[in-house]
Amino acid sequence: MKKGTLYTAHSLSPLPPIGKQLEAVVHQTASQFGLGTFADSLATSATPSILLAPVDHPSPHTRHQAGGLPLVTEHFQWPEPMSFLAQIDLGQLPIPLHPALPDEGLLQFFYDAEKQEDGPCGGRERQGSILWTHGATVHPAPAPQTLTERNQDGVFHPLAYEAFPGISISPMDGYPMESSAHTPTSDDWKNHDKLVRDLRAMAAPTRAKARGRHGIVRDEDWLQMGGHVRYFRDAGGYNYLLGAILEKHGLVREFAWGAAKVRKQIEQYGDTIPDWCAMLKIQVGIFERHQQAFRQEADELVLLLQVPTLNRLGAVFGDDHFVSYVIPRDDLAHQRFDQAWVMTHP
């Protein structure tokens, strides 16, 4: 494990707490943006993360990149039909992301950019893959012909990145404030957006950012490791992490909105699609008996990497969506990266 940490203690928690020093930073910065009444809620939700920003002149000692071709060992096999999305040099991370994550080698992320469906990495309908490449890398892997022949979504343009520590305060903008005893105003929401951007950029190297002190930051191309999955809920409150867990257990994703919504569907469509609704009735009972366990399982998913749409690389996901790779805590502890999940979400 590398020296120097933002963690108060090493544990297998997917969202380790920040130390007292960074907690004070959250309080101070929240006050500067007029959010002092929400500072306690924001600090409670805060957790360390690693951010990666594109750079024109990367350090020769790091191999963080998005797009291009992966550096591989002699016996590498490309996980077709997926495109190479990103590569993280685990030996050059500024802080330990997670105690169970290897501290050397390359973590390489592949994605079926043509199919663009979210779901588990395992099984016949794979949409993503994570490989841990360690040992002597010999050369960039040539892309399979099935990818090079595509007009788009095949091989993306390369872009070098530099990693730096960051603070993640919210799974989606505003959720910690909603849990506060105070009711946020429209100005509070605007200031929260500035606060999120300011905290994300605070530790960024100068050459990797263009910002002023009060949240003026260009981070549309930034990658994130660890911390909260940004924007994993939609406007209706749909939880993509919970939806993925439900699908894993054979339940429909609509239960992420709660059993009441599914019951309403059963009532609405009981006469037109009776077989489907009969199946849903069975699943309602299963969900209600195990929903706490499902939610806990979703909470224990660790964010390995979140990638936004990278327009300048030609990597466009949905309608400017994100691609997030998450892994169950126990699978990460045993370095079973083949059990990771990939999600495409707003």
C-alpha positions, -999 to +999 in steps of 0.1 A: +000+000+000+013+034-009+022+060+017+001+091+021-036+088+025-067+109+028-085+082+048-091+082+085-088+044+086-084+016+060-114-006+058-134-024+031-160+003+032-169+013-004-170+049+007-143+056+033-147+087+055-126+118+049-101+129+076-107+159+099-086+181+077-107+176+046-139+177+066-128+212+076-122+221+040-158+210+031-172+232+060-151+262+050-159+259+013-196+254+019-196+286+040-178+305+012-206+295-011-234+305+013-242+269+023-231+270+059-264+257+072-259+226+050-222+221+058-227+192+083-248+172+058-224+178+030-194+169+051-211+137+063-216+126+027-181+135+016-155+109+007-121+108-010-119+101-047-093+103-075-099+126-104-081+124-137-078+154-160-065+154-196-031+170-201-011+180-232+022+171-217+018+140-194+045+128-171+066+101-187+062+079-156+025+075-158+003+057-183-032+070-176-051+074-208-085+074-225-089+060-260-060+048-282-047+013-277-039-005-244-004-015-234-005-053-231+016-084-222+026-110-247-005-132-242-031-105-243-065-113-258-088-085-269-123-088-254-142-084-286-164-068-297-156-041-272-137-009-277-108+001-255-121+030-233-095+038-207-063+027-189-053+035-153-018+031-140-024+017-105+012+023-095+008+061-101-023+069-082-019+099-058-038+081-029-048+045-023-083+042-038-092+011-019-072-013+003-081-043-019-071-026-052-037-037-065-010-011-062+007-020-095-002-028-130-027-014-154-065-015-150-079-015-185-116-008-193-134-020-224-169-011-235-193-022-262-198+013-276-218+000-305-244-018-284-244+007-255-266-012-231-261-013-193-258-045-174-234-070-159-200-076-174-204-114-169-225-137-190-233-140-227-246-105-231-215-086-220-213-049-226-181-042-207-149-058-194-121-049-170-087-064-173-059-061-148-026-062-168+005-067-146+039-078-155+060-066-184+040-047-210+055-052-244+035-031-269+002-014-276-023-041-287-035-038-323-072-034-325-093-062-340-104-057-376-141-057-364-133-024-346-111-007-371-137-012-398-163+007-379-171+043-389-176+051-353-176+035-318-146+014-328-112+029-319-112+062-301-086+089-304-060+088-275-058+113-247-033+114-218-045+120-183-030+130-149-044+118-116-049+139-085-069+136-052-103+150-049-134+152-027-167+136-036-196+151-017-227+139-034-240+109-054-261+134-073-261+172-070-281+182-039-289+149-022-271+157+010-289+191+012-323+173+007-315+152+038-308+184+059-333+199+083-333+231+062-352+235+030-328+246+002-338+276-020-331+280-057-300+300-049-288+272-027-291+247-056-270+271-078-244+275-051-243+238-045-234+232-082-205+257-078-194+240-046-193+206-062-172+219-091-149+238-068-142+208-045-137+186-075-110+209-089-094+220-057-064+197-059-060+197-097-026+205-111-025+239-126-019+227-161-049+204-159-075+230-150-089+264-161-109+278-133-114+306-108-118+301-071-156+302-072-164+271-092-154+282-127-139+249-138-139+229-171-142+193-160-163+179-188-135+155-198-125+144-163-126+108-152-133+097-116-123+068-095-139+061-061-163+082-042-199+086-052-212+078-087-222+111-101-256+115-117-266+079-110-302+089-103-325+104-129-351+132-124-376+106-113-354+093-086-344+061-104-313+045-088-292+029-115-271+010-089-301-005-073-316-013-107-284-032-116-286-052-084-323-061-090-315-073-125-286-094-112-312-112-089-337-117-117-361-089-108-373-061-131-356-028-127-389-010-120-386-020-084-359+007-081-388+031-079-405+010-052-431-017-050-460+008-052-450+017-088-449-020-098-483-026-083-497+002-103-483-014-135-500-047-125-533-029-120-529-010-153-518-039-175-533-069-158-559-075-185-537-069-216-505-087-205-517-111-178-486-134-178-462-106-174-483-092-145-485-126-128-448-127-128-446-092-114-469-102-085-445-130-075-416-105-077-434-080-055-432-105-027-396-112-033-387-076-034-406-067-002-389-095+017-354-087+005-354-050-004-332-040+025-306-066+014-308-054-022-303-018-011-274-027+011-258-047-018-262-016-041-246+006-014-216-017-013-207-013-050-174+004-054-168+029-082-138+018-102-141+044-130-166+069-143-161+081-178-182+110-193-190+113-230-156+123-245-167+142-277-132+152-287-122+115-287-153+104-306-165+085-276-202+094-273-224+075-249-262+079-254-273+115-251-240+128-235-243+100-209-217+085-185-203+051-184-196+038-149-178+007-138-187-006-104-177-038-086-191-055-055-169-050-024-163-087-019-153-092-055-129-063-053-114-078-021-106-109-042-096-090-073-124-106-094-126-079-119-146-101-142-175-096-118-176-059-123-207-041-137-208-014-164-237+011-165-246+037-191-266+064-174-274+102-175 
